[in-house]
């Protein structure tokens, strides 16, 4: 078996300019009051890695060019489309009105387990992730189409928001073109 690391040429990485022009996955992330700029930067980097459509930064969520975002994003704030919105609930209603399916990453009654989640084939998907302490606000959950829950088996029943976001993005993108 050849487990040689691939060279930069073999990875065929796009330039930020080429990435902006490239076809994206029909998936976006909405950050609802994320307090850690390091988490925001990490999510930007994941959004770049999976060629996501957009990152919506809502409420108190830090925006580029915040130093801690730039440190963890490693340039992804220059390649990934993003915007800031004061009111996450209003934005969710607008996105749904425009035809997107909005799913919150949260532990709720009637949630869909991540292992059972299938991204919609015929409409854009927006995944909402919430504050590190309080999660996604109930008003945003109420305005959404549903919730996705990551099964957990330890004592904490929570994951770092950037880690959880990476898991749900992988699942959502694994079945999209």
KAHUMO-V687703 format. One line per field, one symbol per residue. ss: DSSP state (~ for helix, > for strand, _ for the rest). phi: phi as a letter, one per 40 degrees, with the letter a starting at -180 (. if undefined). A space follows every 50 residues. Layout:
ss=???
phi=???
//
This chain:
ss=_______~~~~____~~~~~~___>>>>>>>>____~~~~~~~~~~~~~_ _>>>>>>>________~~~~~~~__~~~~__>>>>__~~~~~~~~~~___ >>>>>______>>~~~________>>>>>>>___>__~~~~~~__>>>>_ __________~~~~~~~~~~~~~____
phi=.bbccccccccfcccdcccdcccbccbbbbccfccccccdcccdccdcdb fccabcbbgcdcbccddccccccfgcccbccaabbcbccccdcccccchc cbbccacbcgcccdcccbcccbacbbbcbbdcbbgccdccdccccibbbc cbbcccfabdcccccdcccdccccbbc
//
